[in-house]
Amino acid sequence: MDGQYLVSGVLALFLGIFLLYKRLGKEKRRVSKKGRGDGYVKSSVDGGFRPGIDGSTDIIIVGAGVAGAALAYTLGKDGRRVRVIERDLTEQDRIVGELLQPGGYLKLMELDLEDCVQTIDAQRVIGYALFKDGKHTQLSYPLEKFHSDVAGRGFHNGRFVQRMREKAASLPNVSLEQGTVTSLIEEKGTVRGVQFKTKAGEELTAYAPLTVVCDGCFSNLRRNLCTPKVDVPSHFVGLVVENCDLPLPNHGHVILADPSPILFYPISSTEIRCLVDVPGQKLPSVASGEMAKYLKTKVAPQVPPELYKAFIAAIDKGNIKSMPNRSMPANPQPTPGALLMGDAFNMRHPLTGGGMTVALSDIVVLRNLLRPLQDLNDASALCNYLESFYTLRKPVASTINTLAGALYKVFCASPDPARKEMRQACFDYLSLGGLCSTGPVSLLSGLNPRPMHLVCHFFAVAVYGVGRLCLPFPSVKRMWLGARLIKGASGIIFPIIRDEGVRQMFFPATVPAYHRGPPVY
Ligand SMILES: Cc1cc2nc3c(=O)[nH]c(=O)nc-3n(C[C@H](O)[C@H](O)[C@H](O)COP(=O)(O)OP(=O)(O)OC[C@H]3O[C@@H](n4cnc5c(N)ncnc54)[C@H](O)[C@@H]3O)c2cc1C
């Protein structure tokens, strides 16, 4: 009997040692997976230790353009530990994002970033001038109710972004580094971080509970986080016009040209940005001189005479740049651990200069949603909560997006008599003054983000056009034209509204995610 007890005792001892050993082994493996136990993890690519998921970084931001830089400062100011990875930290010379609407300026103020337009020779913009067939009308922003500082701003995009980057990097809890993010690191459907390449070609990884992708209009990373439906109706060809004054100082100028609009607005005390819209996928070649010829023969005769000489000089100077004008409705696939922002998420035609306003407004929405959260580590609870973002952003985003798409179509020349009538009706409606000009301008400027007002003004233009056709005596031909005008107007606006989402746009409170509260841990 005693022998049996002895054997069982020895076996139990061995079993105990075996289980203890196994447990210790597991513990050891867990520690080495986690890293040094101080919040750093071992990189799967280079074997080095980096700020990791359990401590040193709260949020990774991919791209430090308008959206990324503003977001980094905002979240950093709220005490988050932010790691920004930007492909190129030098000041860029771009033709995009040079006119900030007053609504965007208000958002800059909300984010405490308005000083970023103060030392860059930015120009105040107080309204628009609209030109058609030698006539023009002045459309002022309704700024009376706002602080005297509130207005639009024209500037060099690179200077503005650089100020925001500097401001973000001045926070001790924000790190800004140069690198190109090559992919998102996903584990069982949750984004854990990013893989990126440094300037020296070294491949590294970074981990955080939340990754915000702000890699702009050419985003390579968005396809993991949304279903992109990108449309490129035209390109903007950009020139800098110097040594001349705008016909209406401190105004954006829109010329309703043939085949499509031309824009002028100040970007410094001595420079005016000109953007010429060229419809279609193909551009005349700059290298062969075809572009200069197109600008001189087709475009120059349509620019206001005050700008003609300087416009020709700008062509001769030769610094001609172009960018595709993309539009892409927001179509997110909510993914735990990651979020899209800025042009990577949502784009609209740049005719109305609304992209930065939408991006900054989205940042305010996201900041307010994240503020009550201490801990971002429960990725699926966070993802579920942040679904409200897609509805809360809609009033501003869908108003600006819809107006940009609709105005672009209305402002393009067309051989169709109904479209011609609509274009003329739009110019004349805006020239009526009062609510007919301040209404649409306050929508465009981001000062009145109400989608229903937009639809009302759009159809008021169409009805105004039909009314003119039918007065004083309606003929069958004119009534038929009026019917086609209404049909054309509907054909312009309804597809855009459908893409924006009727329910989110007009009845956001009926979307369940709208009411979602922060997760309780
Ligand atoms: C021709 C044109 C004119 C426009 N004019 C106006 C205007 O007047 N007013 C206005 O409000 N909007 C305008 N827009 C739209 C506006 O430019 C954008 O809405 C705005 O710049 C969006 O900011 P973003 O941060 O998303 O993108 P961006 O400002 O383009 O920033 C993206 C950043 O991500 C970085 N990046 C890209 N890929 C990677 C990667 N893999 N890894 C790391 N970093 C990466 C880029 O280097 C860049 O710094 C215009 C657009 C166009 C096309």
The ligand as an ORCA input file, in Angstrom:
! r2SCAN-3c Opt
* xyz 0 1
  C      -7.276     70.746    -57.855
  C      -7.825     70.774    -56.469
  C      -8.063     71.981    -55.849
  C      -8.586     72.014    -54.566
  N      -8.843     73.217    -53.995
  C      -9.410     73.262    -52.770
  C      -9.699     74.511    -52.158
  O      -9.464     75.578    -52.711
  N     -10.274     74.485    -50.928
  C     -10.538     73.320    -50.259
  O     -11.055     73.350    -49.145
  N     -10.246     72.139    -50.825
  C      -9.686     72.080    -52.040
  N      -9.366     70.872    -52.594
  C      -9.544     69.659    -51.786
  C      -8.463     69.613    -50.693
  O      -7.206     69.747    -51.274
  C      -8.546     68.320    -49.917
  O      -9.873     68.112    -49.486
  C      -7.626     68.311    -48.699
  O      -6.306     68.571    -49.085
  C      -7.737     66.950    -48.028
  O      -6.756     66.811    -47.049
  P      -6.095     65.388    -46.762
  O      -5.268     65.558    -45.550
  O      -7.105     64.330    -46.808
  O      -5.163     65.127    -48.016
  P      -3.791     65.823    -48.341
  O      -3.811     67.237    -47.891
  O      -3.526     65.543    -49.772
  O      -2.742     65.046    -47.441
  C      -2.427     63.691    -47.615
  C      -1.069     63.475    -46.962
  O      -0.811     62.084    -46.862
  C       0.527     61.846    -47.232
  N       0.587     60.452    -47.702
  C       0.036     59.930    -48.815
  N       0.261     58.602    -48.871
  C       0.985     58.287    -47.770
  C       1.521     57.078    -47.261
  N       1.362     55.920    -47.906
  N       2.219     57.105    -46.104
  C       2.379     58.264    -45.423
  N       1.896     59.453    -45.853
  C       1.192     59.459    -47.008
  C       0.822     62.866    -48.316
  O       2.210     63.098    -48.448
  C       0.076     64.080    -47.772
  O       0.868     64.874    -46.945
  C      -8.848     70.808    -53.883
  C      -8.602     69.589    -54.502
  C      -8.102     69.558    -55.782
  C      -7.865     68.243    -56.459
*
